[in-house]
Amino acid sequence: MHPKNERMMSDTDLPFRATTAEACAWLAQQTNSQWTLARLLEHGLTPFVWLDYDAAYPELFGDANGGYAAPIFFEDDVARLAAGGDDVLITFTKDAYKLPVRLPEPGFRRRLDQLRFQKKDVERLAGKLKHEAQGAGKKPPASESQAGINKAEVLAAFGSFVRMDLARALDDAVGIFGDDGARIKASVRKSKRNALWHPVTLALGLHDVYRVPLGPLKRAFKSHDFLARWEADWEESLRLLGK
């Protein structure tokens, strides 16, 4: 086909909720490399499936009487997809109010072609990969403001899958959330409002002390731009711990 007649996929061609094929094709054009479902998952993208309203599970849908897009983020569910499962098995997700919920045994099954990826997540990944390819991802010398992440960033990165009041835990600053844990002591010298936490130390503590699965923690480091400079440290920590 002549190049001028070939339809190239642009930013506007990527749907709000893209199929696996659409996300892979768009990323292939952005990165000049091949993409698969396994690679999308490896890079921390969260797939969704649409759940039509089912009166048998009113607590799951709440006021969403038409249904809603349910995320697949549970480590075992994602691992099954990445390994090449024949269909989608969802055992743990979020309800219509975005609260974590375990689904009734044996879980919900859906076809693979019902998987969707959010446009903003796919675009963010492409931007991150381009940034790294240009060599801009090299870590600069750390200043105090770069030494950790603030409360809002902690909540954005880890709050959705931690079964506790994480905001209060950060304010109380006890255990892994305090100066003897992940909080950077120098950051609160002037005011507690300036508090910063080391994301790798905090993530490891959430896993070891609060049994937060590694899967969501790994995806957090891949899917949030503000964690990019710590991703290598996170991977190295997991390697040293044999995880």
C-alpha positions in Angstrom: 0.0 0.0 0.0 1.3 3.4 -0.9 2.3 5.4 2.3 0.0 8.3 1.5 -3.0 5.9 1.4 -2.1 4.0 4.5 -4.1 5.1 7.5 -1.8 5.8 10.4 -3.2 5.6 13.9 -2.9 9.0 15.6 -3.6 10.1 19.2 -7.2 10.8 18.4 -7.6 7.3 17.0 -6.9 5.7 20.4 -10.3 5.2 22.0 -11.1 6.2 25.5 -11.2 2.5 26.3 -9.0 0.7 23.8 -9.0 -3.0 23.0 -5.8 -5.0 23.5 -5.2 -4.9 19.7 -5.8 -1.1 19.5 -3.5 -0.4 22.5 -0.8 -2.7 21.0 -1.0 -1.2 17.5 -0.9 2.4 18.9 2.1 1.7 21.1 3.9 -0.1 18.3 3.7 3.1 16.2 4.9 5.2 19.1 7.8 3.0 20.1 8.7 1.1 16.9 8.5 -2.2 18.7 5.9 -5.0 18.9 3.5 -5.1 21.8 1.4 -8.0 23.2 -1.0 -8.3 26.1 1.7 -9.8 28.3 4.0 -6.7 27.5 1.2 -4.3 28.4 0.7 -6.0 31.7 4.5 -6.2 32.3 4.6 -2.4 32.0 2.0 -1.9 34.6 -1.1 -1.1 32.5 -4.4 -2.0 34.3 -7.0 -3.8 32.1 -10.7 -3.3 32.6 -13.8 -5.3 31.6 -17.3 -3.9 31.4 -19.6 -5.6 33.9 -23.3 -5.3 33.0 -25.6 -4.7 35.9 -26.6 -8.0 37.6 -29.4 -7.9 40.2 -27.7 -10.8 42.0 -24.9 -8.6 43.1 -26.5 -5.2 44.1 -23.7 -4.3 46.5 -21.2 -4.5 43.6 -23.1 -2.1 41.3 -24.7 0.3 43.8 -26.3 3.1 41.7 -24.6 2.0 38.5 -27.7 0.3 37.1 -26.2 0.2 33.6 -23.0 -1.5 34.7 -19.4 -0.1 35.1 -15.8 -0.8 34.0 -14.1 -3.0 36.6 -10.3 -3.0 36.9 -8.2 -6.2 36.9 -5.3 -5.6 39.3 -5.2 -8.6 41.7 -1.8 -10.2 41.3 -3.1 -13.7 40.6 -5.7 -12.5 38.0 -3.0 -10.4 36.2 -0.5 -13.3 36.3 -3.0 -15.6 34.7 -3.6 -13.1 31.9 0.1 -12.6 31.3 0.7 -16.3 31.2 -1.7 -16.6 28.2 -5.0 -17.6 29.8 -7.8 -18.6 27.4 -10.2 -16.1 29.0 -10.3 -13.5 31.7 -10.9 -14.6 35.3 -11.6 -11.8 37.8 -11.5 -12.8 41.5 -10.8 -9.4 43.0 -11.7 -6.0 41.7 -13.3 -2.7 42.7 -17.0 -2.0 43.0 -18.8 0.8 41.2 -17.7 3.1 44.1 -14.0 2.2 43.5 -13.8 0.2 46.8 -11.8 -3.1 46.7 -14.1 -6.2 46.7 -13.5 -9.9 46.4 -15.9 -11.5 44.0 -17.9 -14.7 44.9 -16.2 -17.9 44.1 -15.0 -18.9 41.5 -15.0 -15.3 40.2 -16.3 -13.7 37.0 -15.2 -15.0 33.6 -15.1 -12.8 30.5 -13.7 -13.2 27.0 -10.3 -11.9 26.2 -11.7 -9.5 23.6 -13.6 -7.8 26.3 -10.4 -6.4 27.9 -10.0 -2.6 27.6 -7.2 -0.2 28.5 -7.7 3.4 29.4 -6.4 5.9 26.8 -4.7 8.1 29.5 -2.7 5.0 30.8 -1.5 4.0 27.4 -0.5 7.5 26.5 1.3 7.9 29.8 3.3 4.7 29.2 4.3 5.9 25.7 5.5 9.2 27.1 7.5 7.4 29.8 9.1 5.1 27.3 10.0 8.0 24.9 11.5 9.9 27.9 13.6 7.0 28.8 14.7 6.4 25.3 16.0 9.9 25.0 18.2 9.3 28.1 16.2 11.8 30.1 15.4 9.1 32.6 18.9 9.2 34.2 18.6 10.1 37.9 19.8 13.6 38.7 21.6 14.3 42.0 18.9 14.1 44.7 17.8 17.3 46.4 15.7 17.2 49.5 12.5 17.7 47.4 13.5 14.7 45.3 14.4 12.5 48.2 10.9 11.2 48.6 7.2 11.6 47.6 4.7 13.7 49.5 1.4 12.5 51.1 -0.7 13.1 48.0 1.7 11.1 45.9 1.8 8.2 48.4 -2.0 8.1 48.4 -2.2 8.2 44.6 0.4 5.4 44.2 -0.6 3.0 47.0 -3.9 4.2 48.5 -6.2 2.2 46.2 -5.1 -1.2 47.2 -4.1 -0.8 50.9 -6.8 -2.0 53.3 -6.3 0.7 55.9 -6.7 4.5 56.4 -3.4 5.3 54.7 -3.9 9.1 55.0 -4.3 8.8 58.8 -1.3 6.4 59.1 0.9 8.9 57.3 -0.3 11.7 59.6 0.3 9.5 62.7 3.8 8.6 61.4 4.1 5.4 63.5 6.1 2.4 62.5 6.9 2.2 58.8 5.2 5.5 58.3 7.5 7.4 60.7 11.1 8.5 60.9 12.2 5.0 61.9 10.5 3.7 58.8 10.0 5.3 55.4 9.5 9.0 56.4 12.5 11.2 55.6 13.4 12.8 58.9 14.9 16.0 57.3 11.7 16.7 55.4 9.7 17.5 58.6 12.4 19.8 60.1 10.3 22.9 59.3 6.8 21.5 59.2 5.0 18.1 59.1 3.2 19.4 56.0 6.5 19.1 54.2 6.8 15.4 55.1 8.2 13.1 52.4 8.4 9.3 52.3 10.9 7.1 50.5 8.6 5.1 48.1 10.8 2.0 48.0 11.1 1.7 51.7 7.4 2.4 52.1 6.4 -0.2 49.5 8.5 -2.9 51.0 7.1 -2.1 54.4 3.5 -2.3 53.1 4.3 -5.7 51.7 6.2 -7.1 54.8 4.1 -5.6 57.5 0.6 -5.2 56.0 0.8 -8.1 53.5 0.1 -5.9 50.5 0.7 -8.1 47.4 3.8 -7.3 45.3 1.8 -7.2 42.1 0.0 -3.9 42.7 3.1 -2.4 44.2 5.2 -3.4 41.1 2.5 -1.8 38.8 2.5 1.3 40.9 6.2 1.9 40.2 5.6 1.4 36.4 2.4 3.4 36.1 3.1 6.7 38.0 5.5 9.2 36.5 6.6 10.5 39.9 7.9 7.1 40.9 10.0 6.7 37.7 13.3 7.7 39.3 12.9 5.0 42.0 11.9 2.2 39.7 15.4 0.9 39.3 16.0 1.0 43.1 12.7 -0.9 43.5 13.7 -3.6 41.0 17.1 -4.0 42.6 15.6 -4.3 46.1 13.3 -7.0 44.9 16.2 -8.8 43.3 18.3 -8.7 46.4 15.4 -10.0 48.5 14.7 -12.7 46.0 11.2 -11.5 45.2 
